[in-house]
């Protein structure tokens, strides 16, 4: 838990803009949110929702800064505490949707007769 807290605090000092760094920080906050209230965690249950909210905010920033490895996000155990959240599910659906769903061989497949 101490490692996750130190890594999560990095965001407060560095304000990283790289998508991958933000993604890993999100995982730290998700883990903290997931263990909040557990015996020996040192983190009260009341802090869990705030940590999960921070994780989601960082995930959104990561995506905005180019992180889009959906297959990693689907299997990363660090994100398990977020999986039941509607905002996480919606974000995953958005990221999985192709940027140009009607593209055919690099061209838009519209108005081609």
C-alpha positions as CSV (number, residue, x, y, z in Angstrom):
1,X,0.0,0.0,0.0
2,X,2.8,2.4,0.8
3,X,4.2,1.9,-2.7
4,X,0.9,2.7,-4.3
5,X,0.5,5.8,-2.1
6,X,4.0,7.0,-3.1
7,X,3.4,6.4,-6.8
8,X,-0.1,8.0,-6.6
9,X,1.5,11.1,-4.9
10,X,3.8,11.5,-7.9
11,X,0.8,12.9,-9.8
12,X,0.6,15.7,-7.3
13,X,4.2,16.7,-7.8
14,X,5.0,15.9,-11.4
15,X,1.6,16.4,-13.2
16,X,2.7,14.0,-15.9
17,X,1.2,14.5,-19.3
18,X,2.4,11.3,-20.9
19,X,-0.5,8.8,-21.3
20,X,1.4,5.8,-20.1
21,X,2.6,7.5,-16.9
22,X,-1.0,8.7,-16.2
23,X,-2.3,5.2,-16.8
24,X,0.1,3.7,-14.2
25,X,-0.9,6.4,-11.7
26,X,-4.5,5.5,-12.3
27,X,-3.8,1.9,-11.4
28,X,-2.2,3.0,-8.2
29,X,-5.2,5.0,-7.2
30,X,-7.6,2.2,-8.2
31,X,-5.6,-0.2,-6.0
32,X,-5.8,2.2,-3.1
33,X,-9.5,2.6,-3.6
34,X,-9.9,-1.1,-3.7
35,X,-8.2,-1.8,-0.4
36,X,-9.6,1.2,1.5
37,X,-11.2,0.0,4.7
38,X,-9.4,-3.4,4.6
39,X,-7.8,-4.5,7.8
40,X,-4.2,-3.3,7.9
41,X,-4.5,-1.0,4.9
42,X,-4.1,2.1,6.9
43,X,-6.7,3.7,4.6
44,X,-10.2,4.4,5.9
45,X,-13.1,3.1,3.9
46,X,-14.4,6.6,3.5
47,X,-11.3,7.4,1.3
48,X,-12.0,4.6,-1.1
49,X,-14.5,6.4,-3.4
50,X,-12.2,9.4,-3.7
51,X,-9.3,7.2,-4.7
52,X,-11.5,5.5,-7.3
53,X,-12.6,8.9,-8.6
54,X,-9.0,10.0,-8.9
55,X,-8.2,6.8,-10.8
56,X,-11.0,7.5,-13.3
57,X,-9.9,11.1,-13.8
58,X,-6.3,9.9,-14.5
59,X,-7.6,7.2,-16.9
60,X,-9.5,9.9,-18.8
61,X,-6.3,12.1,-18.9
62,X,-4.3,9.1,-20.0
63,X,-6.7,8.5,-22.9
64,X,-6.7,12.2,-23.8
65,X,-2.9,12.0,-23.9
66,X,-2.7,9.1,-26.3
67,X,-3.0,6.0,-24.1
68,X,-5.4,3.6,-25.7
69,X,-4.2,0.1,-25.0
70,X,-7.6,-1.4,-24.5
71,X,-6.4,-5.0,-24.3
72,X,-4.1,-4.1,-21.5
73,X,-6.9,-2.2,-19.7
74,X,-9.2,-5.2,-20.0
75,X,-6.7,-7.6,-18.3
76,X,-4.8,-5.3,-15.9
77,X,-5.6,-6.4,-12.3
78,X,-4.8,-2.9,-11.1
79,X,-8.0,-1.7,-12.6
80,X,-10.2,-4.4,-11.1
81,X,-11.7,-2.1,-8.4
82,X,-13.1,0.1,-11.3
83,X,-14.7,-2.6,-13.4
84,X,-18.1,-2.3,-11.9
85,X,-18.4,1.4,-12.4
86,X,-20.6,2.6,-15.2
87,X,-18.1,5.4,-16.1
88,X,-15.3,2.8,-16.5
89,X,-17.5,0.6,-18.6
90,X,-18.5,3.5,-20.8
91,X,-14.9,4.6,-21.2
92,X,-13.9,1.1,-22.2
93,X,-16.7,1.0,-24.8
94,X,-15.6,4.3,-26.2
95,X,-11.9,3.3,-26.4
96,X,-12.8,0.0,-28.1
97,X,-14.9,1.8,-30.8
98,X,-12.9,2.4,-33.9
99,X,-12.0,6.0,-34.7
100,X,-13.4,5.6,-38.2
101,X,-15.9,2.9,-38.1
102,X,-16.9,3.2,-41.8
103,X,-13.3,3.2,-43.1
104,X,-12.5,0.7,-45.8
105,X,-8.8,0.2,-46.6
106,X,-7.9,3.6,-45.1
107,X,-10.6,5.4,-47.0
108,X,-14.0,6.4,-45.8
109,X,-16.6,4.0,-47.2
110,X,-19.2,6.7,-47.8
111,X,-20.7,7.8,-51.1
112,X,-18.8,5.2,-53.1
113,X,-21.0,4.0,-55.9
